[in-house]
Amino acid sequence: MITAKDIKKVCCYGAGMIGSSWAASFAMAGYPVVLLDIGEKQLNDGMARIKAQLQALKEHDCLKEDAEVILSRIST
């Protein structure tokens, strides 16, 4: 049986609304994340969406750590 302790890295296919939200959620939970999509534009848009999500969470004091630390866990 696989448990959360067994997960070493998360891959999110698709950098749209759902994929970028999952990527941000996993990164906030401390996992390294790879975000994949069909092109550079989609990845750039996804990362911009994640940055905006983290900024909104920061403004409402909902982050346990710095947004830059969370972003550093996400690669494309």
Contacts in CASP RR format, 6 or more apart in sequence:
PFRMAT RR
TARGET T0000
AUTHOR 0000-0000-0000
METHOD contacts of the structure
MODEL  1
MITAKDIKKVCCYGAGMIGSSWAASFAMAGYPVVLLDIGEKQLNDGMARI
KAQLQALKEHDCLKEDAEVILSRIST
7 31 0 8 1.000
8 32 0 8 1.000
9 31 0 8 1.000
9 32 0 8 1.000
9 33 0 8 1.000
9 34 0 8 1.000
10 23 0 8 1.000
10 26 0 8 1.000
10 31 0 8 1.000
10 32 0 8 1.000
10 33 0 8 1.000
10 34 0 8 1.000
11 33 0 8 1.000
11 34 0 8 1.000
11 36 0 8 1.000
12 19 0 8 1.000
12 20 0 8 1.000
12 22 0 8 1.000
12 23 0 8 1.000
12 26 0 8 1.000
12 33 0 8 1.000
12 34 0 8 1.000
12 35 0 8 1.000
12 36 0 8 1.000
13 19 0 8 1.000
13 36 0 8 1.000
13 37 0 8 1.000
14 20 0 8 1.000
14 35 0 8 1.000
14 36 0 8 1.000
14 37 0 8 1.000
14 42 0 8 1.000
15 23 0 8 1.000
15 35 0 8 1.000
15 36 0 8 1.000
15 37 0 8 1.000
15 42 0 8 1.000
15 43 0 8 1.000
15 45 0 8 1.000
15 46 0 8 1.000
15 47 0 8 1.000
15 49 0 8 1.000
15 76 0 8 1.000
16 37 0 8 1.000
16 42 0 8 1.000
16 45 0 8 1.000
16 46 0 8 1.000
16 49 0 8 1.000
17 49 0 8 1.000
19 35 0 8 1.000
19 46 0 8 1.000
20 35 0 8 1.000
20 46 0 8 1.000
20 47 0 8 1.000
20 49 0 8 1.000
20 50 0 8 1.000
20 53 0 8 1.000
21 49 0 8 1.000
21 53 0 8 1.000
23 33 0 8 1.000
23 35 0 8 1.000
23 50 0 8 1.000
23 74 0 8 1.000
24 50 0 8 1.000
24 53 0 8 1.000
24 54 0 8 1.000
24 70 0 8 1.000
24 74 0 8 1.000
26 33 0 8 1.000
27 33 0 8 1.000
27 50 0 8 1.000
27 70 0 8 1.000
27 71 0 8 1.000
27 73 0 8 1.000
27 74 0 8 1.000
28 63 0 8 1.000
28 64 0 8 1.000
28 70 0 8 1.000
30 70 0 8 1.000
30 73 0 8 1.000
31 73 0 8 1.000
32 73 0 8 1.000
32 75 0 8 1.000
33 73 0 8 1.000
33 74 0 8 1.000
33 75 0 8 1.000
34 74 0 8 1.000
34 75 0 8 1.000
34 76 0 8 1.000
35 43 0 8 1.000
35 46 0 8 1.000
35 47 0 8 1.000
35 74 0 8 1.000
35 75 0 8 1.000
35 76 0 8 1.000
36 43 0 8 1.000
36 76 0 8 1.000
37 43 0 8 1.000
37 46 0 8 1.000
37 76 0 8 1.000
43 76 0 8 1.000
47 74 0 8 1.000
47 76 0 8 1.000
50 71 0 8 1.000
50 74 0 8 1.000
51 67 0 8 1.000
51 71 0 8 1.000
54 63 0 8 1.000
54 67 0 8 1.000
54 70 0 8 1.000
54 71 0 8 1.000
55 67 0 8 1.000
57 63 0 8 1.000
57 67 0 8 1.000
58 67 0 8 1.000
63 70 0 8 1.000
END
